Amino acid sequence: MDITAAYTDLYQITMAQVYFVTKPNGRAVFDYYFRHNPFGSGYSIFAGLEDVLDILDSLKFSDSDISYLKEKGFENEFLEYLKNFSFKGNIRSSKEGDVVFPNRPILQVEANIIEAQIIETLLLNILNFQTLIATKASRIRYSAKDAILLDMGLRRAHATGGYYASRAAAIGGFDSTSNVKAAEDYNIPSTGTMAHAFIQSYDNELEAFRDFARIRPENCVLLIDTYNTLKIGLPNAITVAKEMEERDDKLFGIRLDSGDLAYLSKKARAVLDAAGLNYVKIVVSNQLDEIVIKSLKEQHAPIDVFGVGTNLVTGRPDAALDGVYKLSEFNDAPRIKLSENIIKVSLPFKKQVYRMLDADGMFYGADAVAIYSEGEVSQMEHPFDITKQIDISGLKKETLLELVMEHGKRVAPARTVTEISKYSQSRLDKLPVEYKRFHNPHIYKIGLSSKLKNERNNLINQHKS
């Protein structure tokens, strides 16, 4: 699917036509952020930025888009504007792969309000999904420790979402993917084993294994649970492994796709080692996620490779990240969105975000949001509780929102998936373990500068009166 500027919701274009007539030169600042970490996690992994920048760099309405919009009743003068549409704004963003937290700007768009509005849906669609999957992948990596992780979820993914899921999984810590197209486009290592159907197509499992190992000896993995895992599949795999040794080849691994994976992996490991095949790895699949893998690790299951599919690429059980895109400034004047639910009250003004570090360079457990023009921030206040403040004057601070696109052109160098993944892991290494645990993780504090909090409260009072 070619992504054009029509990859948006109709109301974005409807609003854009009104802006075109009433305020064509309006300058807007929008914030992208989310309200809750997915999966009950103590953190999220920001992903999708490179794809967004690549698309925005050449985003246009096609001729067929214009024809369709004409049929929908949009006026000719507005359609002429859309024929020459391109994004010419600025984007400041957290680095892709960084550890991020709810209710603080992760990305900021500053542009003509028509441009900023038209790109909203595209931006949310990509960033919400990839951040969700990268976070899931990171949690699975945390459970798996040093084991190899294989993304094998394309067949269970939400249509072409599987393509972007493979990219996000690699950012979150997966080593390879079965998704050939994503592997090709994003330079992710590709890996595959075999299906039960391959073995069933033969009259004899041993002959199926022999043909596969003879024709595809490199990184050969034999699926041993088609008929009987320990009595038929494993002995046949050992026979083929010995035959491969005679040809100076080596069987890479056996795969378990059903049954009690802890029990079967222990039994298989013992039999393989007794046969002198201690180098043969054990690969497992079958509805794995971070909780199941954690359990297998705690049972000391001798598993070398985890193949994860459905639960990874669909972001189960959450399925979606609640990322939003809110107007915070228009023509240099602050804007706010109020709600009966205080967590949905937006933050006005163009802003910057600062991360505090402790003396050892670890994340201190707090990010501060300030008005962009403030400069140094010495105190961080709870967004709503007037009794809670933190003196941050003596802490080292990182500036998190960096200019990545200016006047519609990229100014930040492109980064590969491998580079982003390594950066992400380096950032996770700075996050204390209390925020990584699966049950009741610490809550990372997000606070406001005194000035931002006061200005926000003034706006709240102004709009309530």
N, C-alpha and C positions, 0 to 999 in steps of 0.2 A: 504494500500500500504506500503510495506517495503521499507524504504529509504536506498539505498546503495550508494556507491561512484559514480555509474553510473547516479545518479540524478544530472546531469550537462549538459552543452552544449557540443556538439561534439568538438567545437574548443578548449575547455579547454584541452581535452585529446590529440588532435592533437598537440597543443603547447607543452604539457607535453612530448610527444615523442621526439620532437626536443630538449627540455631542457635535456632530459635523455641522448641524444647523445652528445650534445655540452657543457652543463654546469650543470652536474648532482649535483654538490655540491653548486650551487648558493644560496645565502641567500638573501631573499627579505623581504621588509616591504611594506604592502599594507594598505591603509586607506579606511574605509567605511564611507561615508557621503552622504548627499542629498543636492540638490541645492535650493529647494523651499519648504516652508511649504505648506502642502495641504490645500484646502478649503479656501484659503485666510486667514488662521489662523496666529496668532502672535507667535505660538509655535507648537511643536510636542511632542508626548509622545513616548519614545523609548521602543519598545516591541519586543519580540521574542528571546532574548538572551539565556534564559534557554533552550529553544528547540534546538537552535543551539549547545550549549555546550553538551547537552545530545546526540545529533546525532554524533557530532565529536568524542565523547569519544569512540565510537565503530564503526566508519565508515570504511567499507571495500568494496572491489569489490567482488561480489558473483561469484560462478563458472559459472553461466549462463551469468553474465556480461562479463566475460573473453571470453567465447565462442562467444558471440555476437561481441565483439571487434575484435576477430580473423577473423570473417567473414568480418569485415569492412576493413581488410587489415593491421592491426597493427602488428608490428614485434614481433617475439617470445620472444626475450630478454627483450623487453619493457613489454610485457604481463607477463613475469615472475616477473618483478618488481611490476607490479600492483597486482599480486596475494598476495603479502606481504605488500600492501600499508596500511598505517595508518597515521593519522595526528599526528605529533610529535612536532608541533610548539608551539609558545606562543601567547596568545591573551590578549590584554589590552582593556578595554572597559569602557564606561559609565555604570552606574548601570541601570539595566532594570527598567523601570518606571520613569526614570528621564525626566525632561523637557529639550528638546534639540532643536537646532537651525541649520539653513542651513550653509553650507560651513565651517564646522569645523569637525575634525575627531570625530566620535562617537565610532568607534571600530577600532582597529589596529591589523593586523595579521603579525607576524614575524616568518617566517618559510622557509624551503627549497622551492625554487620557484615552484617546481612541486606540492608540497602539497598545497601551498598557491593558486596556479592557479586552481587546481582541486576543491577546496572547494568554489570558488568564487560564482558560480551560486546558490548553495545551500544556502549560506549565504545571498545573495541578495534576493532570493526568499522568505525566511522566514522573514528577518528583514524588508524589504520594505513593505510587506503586513501587518504584525502585527503592525508596527508603524503607517501605514495609518489608520487601524481600531481603534487602541487605541486612536489615536488623534481624530477621529470622535466621539468615545464614550465619550471622555473627554469633548468635546464641547457640546454634548447632556446632559451630567451630569451638566455642568455649567448652561444650560438653565433650566433644570428640578429642580434645587436646591435640596430640601430634598425629593422630590417624589421618589417612588420606580421605578427603571428601569429594564425592562425585555427584554432580547435579544430573539427575536423570528424569526430570519432571515434565519435559515438553509435551508428552502425550496426554498428560492430565492437566495441563495449564489452560488458562482462559484464552483460547485461540492464540492470536499472535502475541499476547502478553508473555507467552513462554520465551519469546526472543529476548525481551528486556529482563525477564526474570533470571535468565542465565547470566547476563551481564552483572546484575545486582548481586547474584549469589557469589560470583567471583570477587566482587568488592568486599563482600561480607566474610570471605575467607575460604571459599571452596577452591579446590585445586584444579578441577577440570569439569567438563560438561559433555553430555552425550549429544547436545544440540549442535549439529554441524554448521548451520548458518551463523549462529552466534559465535561459535569458535572461530570461524573464518573471518567474520567482520571485526571482532573485538580482540583477536589474537589470544584467545583463551585455549589452553591445552584441551584437546578432544579425546574422549575415552569411550569405549563401548565393549560390551561383552557378547552375549548371545541371548536369544529368546528360546522358550520351551518349544516353540513351533519348529525351530531348526532341528532339535533332537527328535521331535515327533515325526518329522518328515522322513526319517530313516527307520528301517525295520529293527535296527540294533543301536543302542545308545553308544556303545564303544566305537562303532564305525563312525558315528556322527562326531564324536570327540576326535577321532584320528584324522578325519578329513579337515576339520577346523584347525587343528594344531599343525597339520602339514602345510595348509595353504596360508594360514594367518598365525605364524609362530610367535611373532613379536607381541609382547604384552597379552599373551593368550590367557583368557579366563574361561574356565569350563563351569557351566551351570549344572549342579549335581543333584537337584531335587525334583527332577521330572517324574521319576518313578519311585525310587526309594533312596533317600539321601545317604545313609550310612552303609546299607547292604549292597547297593548297586552303583549309585552315582560316584561315591568316593572311591571304591576299588577301581572303577573304570578310569577315573581321573588319575589315579596313581599309576595304572598301567601305561597310560598315554604319557605321563610325566617321565617315566623311565625310558620310554621309546624316544622321547624328545632329547633326553640326555645323550643317547647314543648318536644323535645327529648334531650334537653340540648346541642344542637349543635348551631353553628352560621354560617350564610352565610358570607363568606369572602368578596365577591364583585360581582358587575355586570360589564359586559363588553360591551362597545360601539365600533363597528367596521366600522361604516359608518355614513354619514350625517354630520351635523354641530356639531362638538364635543363640542364646547363651549356652544352652546344653549342647546343641549341635556343633557350635564352633569349638567348644572344649574337646568334644569327642573327636572331631575332625583333626584338630591340632595334634592331639596325641598320636593318632594313626599316621598322619603325615610325617611327624618327627620320627616315629619308629621306622618308617620307610626311608629315612635319610633325606626327606624332602622339607627340611626346616625352612628353606628359602621360599617355599610356596605360600603365598599370602591368602588370607581368608577375607573374602568380600561378602558383605551382607546387604540386603535390601528388604523391602516389605514394610511400607507405612512407617518409616522412621521419622523421628523428630528429635528435638533437643532433650525431651524428657525420657524417651525410650533409650537414646544413646547414653544419657547419663546413667540410667539403670544398668545397661549392659557394661559400662565401664566399672560401676560399683560392684558388679558380679565378677569382675576380672575376666570377662569374656575375651579370648585372644583374637580379637578382630582387628584387621589392618586397614580395611577400606570400608567406608559406609557410603552406600548409594542412596541418596535421598531424593524423593520425587514429589508426590502430591502435596505433602504438608509444607514443603519449601515453596514451591512455585505458586501456590494459591494463598500463601500467608495464613494458613489455618492456625488457630481458629478465628482470627480477627478479620481476615479477608480484605480489609481496607484501612488506610491511614486517614485520620480526620483532619488532613491539612486544609488550611483556608488561605484566602488571599484578600486582604482588607485594606481599604483606602486609609492612609494615615496623614496625608497632606495634599492639599489642592491649591495651586497658585500661591504657594508659600504660606498658606494658612492651615493650621492643624485641623484634622477631622477625627471624629470618634464615633464608634457604633456602640450604643447602649443595649443592655439586656437585663431581664429579671434574674438571669443566671450570671453571677459575677465573673465566672470564668470566660464568658463570651463578650465581656466588655473589651473593646480593642484599645490598643495603645496609639495615641496620636503622635504626630511629628515624624520627620525623617530621623532615623536613629542609628546608633552604633551599639555593638554588644562587646562586652569585655569579659574574658575568662580569667579568673584568679588562679594563681599557682602557689603552692606552698614552697618552703625552703628547699625541698628535694626535687622540685620541678613537677610534682604530681598535681593533678587537678585538685583544687581546694574544696570543691563541692559547691561552687556558686558561680553563676554568670550574672553580670549586671547590665541592664539595658538603660541607655542614656540618650538624651537628645544629641544629635550628631555634632552640633556646634559646641557642646559643653567642654570637651577636652578632658582633663584629668577628673576622675570621680573618686571621692574619698569615703563616701558612705553609701551603702546599699540598703534599701528599705523593702520590707515585705509589701507586695502590691496592694494589700487590703488591711492587714493588721497593723495598727498604728503603734503597737508596743514592741514590734520586732525590727531591729536595725543591726547591721554589721559594719564595723569600722574596717574598711578595706584599704586605708591609706598606705599601710606598710606592706601590702602584698604586691608581688609582681603581676602584671596584667598583660594578657594577649588581646589584640584587636582582632575580632573574628570576621567582620564583614569587609571583604576586599573587593576592589573594583575588578570585574572580570569582563565587562563589556561596556564600551563607551561609544556613544553616537552610533549604536548598532553594529559595531565591529568588535571582535574579540581583542582584548588586550592582555589577557592571561594566557600563558602558553598551554597548549593542549597537553593532556596527561593520559597515558595509557591506563587500561584497567589494572594491569599489574602494578603500576606506580600508585594508583589510587588505593589498591588493596594493601600495599605495604604501608602507606601513610595511615590508613585506617587502623591497622594493627598497632602502629606506633602510638597512635592516640589512645587506643584502648589500654595499652600498657600503662598509660598515665592515669587511668581511671581506677580509683581504689576498689578492692574486691567487693565491698559492701554494696556497690551499685550494680554489680554483675550477677549477684545471686538471683535465683529464679523465684524464691519465695520471700515476700516482704523486703524487696531491695530498698536501700536508702533512697530518699527523695532528693534529687539534685535541686538546690535552691536557685530560683530565678527571682532576682530583685530589681528594683528600679532606683535610678538616681533620685535624690531628693527633689531636684528640679523637675524631672519628668513626672514624678508622682504628684507634685503640687499642681503642675500645669494640667495634668489629666483630671485631677479632682475639680479644678476650676471649670474645666469643660463639662464635666458631669453635672455640676451644679447649674451651669449656664443652660444646658439643654433640658434639665428637669424643671426649670422655673417657667 
